[in-house]
Amino acid sequence: MEATGDTEQTAQAGRCLLCGQKGDPDPAAWRPQRKDLAEECHNAGHNYDNTRRNEDMDPRNQPSLLERIYSWENLLDAYHEAASEKWYRNDVTAFAANLEENLIGIQNDLIWHTYKVGRYRQFYVHEPKKRLVMALGFRDRVVQWAIYLQTNQHLDNGMIYHSYGCRVGKGTTRAADRLQYWCTLVDRKPGKWYYLKLDVSKYFYRVDHRVLLDILRRKFPNEDGYLWLMETIINCDHTPFGLPPGKSADEIPPSERLFEVGMPIGNLTSQLLANVCLNELDQYIKHELKAHFYDRYMDDMALLYPDAATLNRWRTAIEKYLNEVLHLELNSKTTIGLVKHGITFVGCRIYPGYRKPTAQSVKKMKARMRYIAKEYEAGLIDFDAVDATMQSYFGLMSHCSTHGLQKWIEKNIIFKRKEMADIELPQEVTQWELNQF
């Protein structure tokens, strides 16, 4: 038996590697490579109680998940994560001014089950499409980070490998890379290959709370405290998140939103739970339908198969599973086509061997570049801000075939200062495009 880490330190401190009691001061008696530690412990005359050791290792004697969530170390880590790159904001500085008192307040609310979700700040974003976002105050974000730090790894371990979005190291680029690799692979095989492209209708606004809580009960049995906390967040008693089928957030007044469905876009827990819910569908597709070439980014899915009729049967089965088990629906974007004609996925048109940004993505990038060029010309931003934006676009473009876009940038985008000028925004940049910036 080899000893490493804490075990080496224990041996060096002259303590028994098995029970931790002080032993023979002779360092040679505590060699980490000794195999029979139990015999060594006995020969040293230690009064080691195996029953007590087994009791200490019993999972029933370990802290509950809720206790780990509200532990001081975890709350402090959650505070640092929530405040990362936001130290200048008023709510963060106000919280930090009385950090210990505020963290103790959160801890007490979780211990005594008196925690209530704060009010949401609501606004719209237009990238990649118009969505209603609900943002919590900093105190609630600390709570959500505390939950995330203790549950994310366990939930992530139960997901399929090719599930992307809101997972560490699995963003849009990785999702597009995988689908492009598969398209290239199947294109070299004999015969025609087809794709099935699926999209869940109004996913975040239509997630059923009862279905979601049932999934969490299966994944965290006997964790009543954690389930109470998640139910408090999911079933918010003052703000409805859900929409009726087929409706958009800007089509109905807040009074007609639904309490029993929906998750707020903007919550850290919503991003985590969105994958947890659709992981049920992932498991069905992989293990029941036996689909091999399956790629999902949040609520966008793509499957490849050499038979269009099989893909059509899969579409029917998936739609039935969504309706009957998860209480969700597919939208009208569901399509079946030839792989060689390209698949629209995560803002790209993916072909065997290469991919291109969609026309909508190119239009938005051009509008953004023109806008920051005008801001820089007017002296409203410095070159560091310009460079950060442009480098992010160049990074995205490096994964796509963008020769035409690069030529357009060289010809039309010039960053220079212009003094004493009447700066006007280009007419092509509309108000809704500005809102997304």
N, C-alpha and C positions, 0 to 999 in steps of 0.2 A: 504493500500500500504506500503510495507516494503522497507526501504532504506538500501542499503549495499554499501560498497566500497566508490566510489567517493561521493555518495549521503550522506553517514554518515559524511564524512569529511565536506561537504557543510553545513549540519545541525549543526555540531559542531562549524563551523566558524561563525554561526549566519547569514547564508544566506538562502533565500527562496529555498525550494527544487524544485520548479517549474521553476522560472525564474532566480534564482541566485542573485537577488538583496538583499542588506542588509535589514534586518528586525528588529523586536523587539529584543533588546539585551537579553531579558529574555530567557534563554535556554529552559524553559518549553514550550515556544511557538513553538519550532521547533522539537517536538518529531517525530522521523522517522516513528512511527506507525500511525500517523494521516492519515486518508484515503482520505479526501476531500482536496487535496492540492490546487486545483483551488480556492475553496472558501476561504481557508486560505490566499492564495496569494491576493485575492481581498480584504479581510477584513484588511489586513495589509496596504492597500492603495497603492499597487504597480501598476505602469503603465505598465502592461504587454501586449505586442502586439502579439496576437495569430497569426496574419497573418505573422509577421516576423519570429515567431518560426516555422511555417509550411514551410516557404521558406527555412529556414536553414536546415530542415529535408528533403527537396525535393532531391531525388537522382540526379536530373539534376544539382544541385548546389554542389555536392560532387566532390572531385578530380577525374580525369580520372584515368584509370588503369596505363597509362604511367606516369602520374604525381606521382602516388604512387611508381612506380618502381624507378624513379630518385630522389625521396625525399632523403634528406641528411641522415636521420636516416636509411632508407632502404639500401642505398649504403654502409653505414658504417657497418651495419650488414652483408651485402653481402661480404664485404672485409674480415671480421673476419671468415666467413664460408669458403671462398675460401682459406684463409691462414691457416686454422686449420690443425695442424700436418705437415705443410710445411714451417714453419718459417725460416728454415735453407737454403732454396733454394735461389739462386742468384736473380731470377726474383721477388721473394716475398720481399726480403730485399731491392732491388732497388725500388720497388713500395712503400714500407713502408717509405723509406727515404724522399719521397716527397708526403706523403699520402694525405694531404689536396689538394694540387695542382692536383694530379692525379684524385682524386674523383670529383673535380670541372670540370676537363676536360671531364670525362665521363658524368657528369650531363649536361654540355653544349652541347655535341654531341647528347644526347638524346632529349634535349629541342628543338634544332634547326634541328633535323632530319639529322644530318651529320655523324652519327655513321656508321662506316664501320668495317666489321669483319676482324680481323688480319689474318696473314698467319698461316697455320696449320703445325705442326711438325708431320711427318708420320713415323710409325713404325709398325711392326707386333708383335702380341702376339700369343701364342700357347696353351693357356688354356682358356676354355676347348677344343677349336679347333683353327686352324690358322685363324686369322682375321687381317684385316688392321685397325689400330687405328689412328685417327687424333686428335692431342691435340693442343689446343689453348694456347696462351700466358696468363699470369696472368691477365692482364687488361681485356681481353675478358671473362675470367672465373668469374671475379667480376660482369660483366654485366649479365652473365647467372645466377649467384646466385641471383642477384637482381630480375630477372624475376621469378625465381623459388619461392622465398620467398613470392611473391605477387600473384602467380597464382596456386601454387601446391594444396592448400587446396580446392579451388573452383573446380579444375579439378578432384581431388581425390574423392570429394563428389559425383560426377556423375558416378563413376565406380562401378561395381558390387563388392560384398564383396570378392568373391573367385577369384579375379585377383591378382596375386602375381608378385613380381619383381620390384625393384626401387620404392617401397612404404614402408613407415615407418612401421616397425614391420611385414613385409610380405616378408620374404626372402625365400630361398630354403627350409629351415627346416620347416617353416610353410606350404609351398605348399605341401611338401612330407607328413607332418603330416595329412593334410586334406584328401589327396588322400588315404592314408593308412587307415584312419578312415572310409572312404566310402567303400573301398574294404572289410574291416572287417564287416561293416554293411550289405552290400548286400550279402556277402558270407553266412550269417546266414538265408537269405531268401530262400524259396523253389525255385527249378529250377536253371538253369544256368544263369549266368550274364556275359556279354561281355563288352569289352572296345573298344573305338575308340581313337586311338592316332594320333594326327595331328601335323604337323610342317610346318610353312610357309617357303617357299624357299627364301633364301638370304634376309631375312626380312629387315634389316637395309639398305641394298643396293638397295632395290626395292620400298621403300615407295614413292608414287606419291605426288609431292609437291602440285599440285592443289587440290587433295583430302584432304590433310592435312590442307591446308589453308581454304578450305571450311568448314571443321569441326570447326576450330577455329573461323571463322566468325559466325557460329551458336551459339557457346558457349560464345562469347564475342561480342554481337551486339553493335554497336555504339561506339566501342573502336578503332577508326581509328589509333590512335597513337600506341597502342599496336600491332595492326595488321601490321602496317608499320615495326615495329621493328622485329617481327617474320618473316615477308617476307624477310627482309634483311638478317637474319640468315639462313633461310631455303634455299632461292635462292641465295646462295653465288656466287658472280660474278667472282671469281678467282680460285676456287677449285671445281671440279666436284666430287660428292660422289657416283654416281650411277654406276651400272654394267648392261650390257645386260643380258637378261634372260639366266639362266643356266651357267653363267660364274663366276669364282672366281676372287678375287682381284689380285692374283698373276699370272693369266692366260692372262691378257691383260695389255698393257702399259697405263700409266696415260692419254695419249692423247686420248684414246678410251673410257674413262669413261664418264658418262652421267650427264648433268647438271639438267635435269628435274625430276630426281628421286634420292632417296637415302638420308640417314642422316649419319653424321660422328659418328662412334662409338668412344666414349670418351667425347662427349659434354654432359653436364648436361641436356640441353634442349632436346637432342635426347632421353635420357632415359625417360623423362617425356612425350614427344610427341609419343614415341613408344607405351606407354599404352593408350594414347588418341586415336590413330588411331585404335588399335585393340579393344578398348572399343566398337566401333561401331559393330564389330562382336560379342562381348560378349552380347550386348543388343539383337541382332538378335537371337542368340542361346537360350538365356533365355526367351525371350518374344514371339518370332515367332515359334521356334522349341519346346519350352516348355521343354527344357532339365533341369533336376534338378541336377543331379550329373555331374557337369561341373567344371573343374579346369584348370586354365591357369597360366603358368609362362612365362611371356614375349611372345615369339612366339611358345612355346610348349603348347599343349592343350590335355586334356584327358576327355572323356565322358564315362559314364557307363549306360548300359541299358540291360534289360533282353531279348532283341530280336536283333539278329545280322542283320536281314533284315532292321529294323528301323535304326540302326546305319549306314548301308550302304546308306539308303536314306538321312540321315543327312549329311553324307560325301559329297554326290552329291550336296545337297543344300548349304552346307558351301563353297564348292569349287566354285559354281556358284556365291555366294555372294562375295567371295573374288575377283573373276575375274571381275565381272561386276560393283561392287560398289567401292571396294578398289583398284582394279587393281593389285592384288597380286595373287600368285600361291602357291599351296601346293607342297611339295617335295615328293620324293619317299619313305620317311620314314613313310608315312601314313599307319597304320595297324589296323586290327580288330582281336581281340583274346579273349580268356577266361580270366576272372579276376583271377581265381585260378592259372593260369600259370604265373602271374606276369606282371607288366607294367614298362617299363623303363621310368623314369621321373626324372628330375633334378639330374642326376648322380647316381640314385639308381634304384634297381630292387625292386618294391613294391609289396608285397603279402598281402593277408588277415592276419592281425595280426603281421606282421613283415616286415622288408625290409633289403636289403643287398646292399653294394656299388657295382657298376658295375665292371667288370673285368678291364676295361680301367681306372677307378678311382683308383682301388687298385694298378695297375701298376705305375701310376703317383705318388701316395703317397709313394710307396717303393723307386722309383727313387729319389724323393725329400729327403727322410730320409737318404738314403745312401750318397747323396751329402752333406747335412749339417753335417753329421758325419765326413766326410773327411775334410770339412772346419774347424770344431771345432778342429779336430786332428792337423791340420796345424796351428792353432792359428789365423785363419783369422776372426773368429767370436767369441763372448763371449757366456757364458752360458745363459745369458738373451735372446739372439736371438734364441738360440736352444730351450729354454723353451717356448718361445712365439709360435714358429712353432709347436712344439710337442703338446702343449696344444690345439692349434686350431684343430689339427688332432684328438686328443682324444675327443674333443667336438663333432666333426662330427661323430666319431665312436660310441659315446654314444647313438646315435639315430638309429644305425643299428646293425644287427647281424654280428659281426666282430671277432668271436672267433679265426678263423684261422689267420687273420691278426695280432691280438694281440700276438699270439704265435710266429709268424714270427718276430715281433719286438723284443720280449724278446730274441730270439735266435740270431738275426743278427745285431741288432742296438746297438752299445756300444759307448758311448761318453767319450772319454779320450784323453788327450794330448799326443803327441808323439814328442819328441824333436830330432833334428838333423836327421830327416827322409826325405827320398825322397818321397813326397806325390804324388800319382797318382790317378786320378779319376777312378772309376770302369768302366770297358768296357761297362757295361749295360747302362750307362748314355750317350745317344747320344747328339749331338750338339743341335738338335732341342728341346730336353728335357731341356737342360741347359738354353736355351733362355727364357723359360717360368718362370724361377726363378728370 
